[in-house]
């Protein structure tokens, strides 16, 4: 496995920062259309930065900050699809092997119809990305995404055998799901992993501290990933309002030491 980090901007400063931490890769983060547009427009520059710093981009995340790909009637939005295809093409151009995305649930539509719409959405992306050598993975975060647990995976991923999972145990524990059982049953479909700590008390969110200062059993999580044959990226995602500034930098360094010690 390789250890890397999410950066909102894939510019020279981001590459230098991640390289300076001794990490193996960078992950591009696109929350909104303007960020995806910037990533797409800068593909040649990013490709040059990959070569200059000898630091690959191993994943690109398009998080549904603007609501997701389905309109109010459950149809795939043409603008969202066009942007996704452009971003997948940019991934292929820079050698990025994984495109992470989600699918919003349409209120007022049955679970059956929502799953059918999600299958259409992800299936269209898979058909486009496959010939380009880019894998599609659905994230297990609830941000405008309902395909995030074993029940929906059984339906949507069961219909789409090439669709993978972007796994983050902090989202599972936050929703009260059994992340170890998810890893046991679905580990073979994981295409990318986020490393983010989690603290929950009496079922309530407290903080997302660095890995090693949280309640997630990182040795067991990596053990399950090894059991599943996973050999992809582990991407550090600083996410805490507590761990900022100098404290945040020390937290990132602690996460690196904690996870590095578990990679064999």
C-alpha positions in Angstrom: 0.0 0.0 0.0 1.0 3.6 -0.5 0.4 6.5 1.9 -0.6 9.9 0.5 -2.7 12.9 1.2 -5.6 15.0 -0.1 -4.9 18.5 -1.3 -7.6 20.9 -2.5 -5.4 22.4 -5.1 -3.0 20.3 -7.2 -0.5 23.1 -7.6 3.2 23.2 -7.1 2.8 24.2 -3.5 0.6 21.2 -2.8 3.1 18.8 -4.5 6.0 20.3 -2.6 4.1 20.0 0.7 3.1 16.3 0.2 6.6 15.5 -1.1 8.1 17.2 1.9 6.1 15.0 4.2 7.8 12.0 2.6 4.4 10.7 1.2 3.9 8.6 -1.9 1.1 10.3 -3.7 -1.4 13.2 -3.8 -5.1 13.0 -4.1 -7.0 15.7 -6.0 -10.1 17.1 -4.3 -13.0 18.7 -6.2 -16.0 19.6 -4.0 -17.8 21.9 -6.5 -18.0 22.5 -10.3 -15.5 25.4 -10.3 -12.9 23.1 -8.6 -13.4 20.4 -11.1 -13.2 22.9 -13.9 -9.9 24.2 -12.6 -8.5 20.6 -12.3 -9.6 19.9 -15.9 -8.1 23.1 -17.3 -4.8 22.5 -15.6 -4.3 18.9 -16.6 -1.1 19.5 -18.6 0.3 21.6 -15.8 -0.5 18.8 -13.3 1.0 16.2 -15.5 4.2 18.2 -15.6 4.1 18.5 -11.8 3.7 14.7 -11.4 6.9 14.3 -13.5 8.8 17.1 -11.8 8.2 15.9 -8.3 8.0 12.1 -9.1 4.7 12.1 -7.1 1.6 10.5 -8.8 -2.0 11.6 -8.4 -3.6 8.3 -7.4 -7.2 9.5 -7.0 -9.5 12.3 -7.8 -12.5 12.9 -5.6 -15.6 14.7 -7.0 -17.6 15.2 -3.8 -21.2 16.3 -4.3 -21.0 19.7 -2.8 -23.5 21.0 -5.3 -26.1 18.4 -4.7 -25.2 15.4 -7.0 -25.9 14.1 -10.5 -29.7 13.4 -10.3 -32.3 16.1 -10.8 -35.6 16.3 -9.0 -37.1 13.8 -11.4 -34.3 11.2 -10.9 -32.7 11.9 -14.3 -29.0 12.3 -14.7 -28.1 15.9 -15.1 -26.4 16.5 -18.4 -24.1 19.2 -17.0 -23.0 16.9 -14.2 -22.3 14.1 -16.7 -20.4 16.3 -19.1 -18.2 17.5 -16.2 -17.6 14.0 -14.9 -16.5 12.8 -18.4 -14.2 15.7 -18.7 -12.7 15.1 -15.3 -12.3 11.3 -16.0 -10.5 12.3 -19.2 -8.2 14.6 -17.2 -7.5 11.7 -14.8 -6.5 9.5 -17.7 -4.3 12.3 -19.1 -2.3 12.7 -15.9 -2.2 8.9 -15.0 -4.7 9.1 -12.2 -6.3 5.6 -11.9 -9.3 6.2 -9.6 -12.2 8.7 -9.9 -14.3 8.8 -6.7 -17.9 10.1 -6.8 -21.4 9.6 -5.3 -25.1 9.7 -6.2 -27.7 11.8 -4.4 -31.0 10.3 -3.3 -34.1 12.0 -4.8 -36.7 12.7 -2.2 -40.2 11.3 -3.0 -38.8 8.5 -5.1 -38.8 4.9 -3.9 -35.5 3.2 -3.0 -36.0 1.0 -6.1 -36.2 4.0 -8.4 -33.3 5.7 -6.7 -31.1 2.6 -7.1 -32.1 2.3 -10.7 -31.1 5.9 -11.3 -27.8 5.3 -9.5 -27.1 2.2 -11.6 -27.7 4.3 -14.7 -25.4 7.1 -13.4 -22.5 4.8 -12.4 -23.0 2.5 -15.3 -22.6 5.4 -17.7 -19.4 6.5 -16.0 -18.0 2.9 -16.1 -18.7 2.6 -19.8 -16.8 5.9 -20.4 -13.9 5.4 -18.0 -13.1 1.7 -18.7 -11.5 2.3 -22.1 -9.5 5.1 -20.5 -8.1 2.9 -17.8 -9.8 4.8 -15.0 -11.6 3.0 -12.2 -14.9 4.4 -10.7 -15.5 4.2 -7.0 -18.5 5.3 -4.9 -17.6 7.1 -1.6 -19.2 5.9 1.6 -19.7 9.5 2.9 -23.3 10.8 3.2 -22.6 14.1 1.5 -25.4 14.0 -1.1 -24.8 10.3 -1.6 -27.0 7.3 -0.6 -24.9 4.4 -2.0 -22.8 4.2 1.2 -23.7 1.0 3.1 -24.0 -2.7 2.6 -27.7 -2.7 1.7 -27.3 -0.2 -1.2 -24.0 -1.8 -2.2 -25.8 -5.1 -2.5 -28.2 -3.6 -5.0 -26.0 -1.1 -7.0 -22.6 -2.8 -6.8 -24.3 -6.1 -7.2 -25.6 -4.9 -10.6 -22.3 -3.2 -11.5 -19.4 -5.6 -10.9 -16.8 -3.1 -12.0 -18.0 -0.3 -9.6 -15.6 0.0 -6.6 -15.8 1.6 -3.2 -13.9 4.6 -1.7 -13.8 3.5 2.0 -13.5 5.7 5.1 -14.1 3.9 8.4 -14.9 7.2 10.1 -18.1 7.6 8.1 -19.1 4.0 8.9 -18.6 4.4 12.7 -20.3 7.8 12.6 -23.4 6.2 11.1 -23.4 3.3 13.5 -22.3 0.7 10.8 -20.0 -2.2 11.4 -16.9 -1.1 9.4 -15.1 -4.4 10.1 -18.0 -6.4 8.6 -18.0 -4.0 5.7 -14.3 -4.7 5.2 -14.8 -8.4 5.5 -17.6 -8.7 3.0 -16.7 -5.8 0.6 -13.0 -5.4 1.0 -12.4 -6.9 -2.5 -14.3 -4.0 -4.1 -12.3 -1.2 -2.4 -10.4 1.0 -4.8 -9.3 3.8 -2.5 -9.1 4.5 1.3 -9.2 7.6 3.3 -7.4 7.8 6.6 -9.3 10.0 9.1 -9.6 9.5 12.9 -12.9 9.3 14.6 -14.1 10.0 18.2 -17.8 9.3 19.1 -19.2 9.3 22.6 -22.6 8.0 23.4 -23.2 7.9 19.7 -22.4 11.6 19.3 -19.6 13.1 17.2 -16.8 14.6 19.2 -13.9 15.1 16.8 -11.9 13.6 13.8 -8.4 13.6 15.4 -5.3 12.2 13.8 -5.1 8.4 13.4 -3.5 7.1 16.5 -5.4 9.4 18.8 -8.9 8.1 17.9 -11.1 5.1 18.6 -10.5 3.3 15.2 -8.4 0.1 15.4 -6.0 1.0 12.6 -3.9 -2.3 12.9 -7.1 -4.3 12.4 -8.4 -2.1 9.6 -5.1 -2.5 7.6 -5.1 -6.2 8.5 -8.5 -6.5 6.9 -7.3 -4.5 3.8 -4.4 -6.9 3.5 -6.7 -9.8 3.8 -8.8 -8.4 0.9 -5.7 -8.1 -1.2 -5.9 -4.3 -1.3 -2.7 -2.7 -2.6 -3.9 0.9 -3.3 -3.7 4.3 -1.7 -4.2 5.3 1.9 -5.0 9.0 1.7 -4.7 11.2 4.8 -7.7 13.5 5.1 -7.2 16.2 7.9 -10.8 17.0 8.9 -10.8 18.3 12.5 -11.5 21.9 13.6 -9.3 21.1 16.7 -6.2 20.1 14.8 -5.3 23.2 13.0 -2.2 25.3 12.5 0.9 24.0 14.2 -1.2 21.4 16.1 -2.6 20.2 12.8 0.9 19.8 11.3 2.0 17.7 14.3 -1.2 15.7 13.9 -0.4 15.0 10.3 3.1 13.9 11.3 1.6 11.6 13.9 -0.8 10.1 11.4 2.1 9.4 9.0 4.1 7.7 11.8 1.1 5.7 12.9 0.1 4.4 9.5 3.6 4.0 8.1 4.3 1.6 11.0 1.5 -0.7 9.7 2.5 -0.8 6.1 4.5 -3.9 5.4 
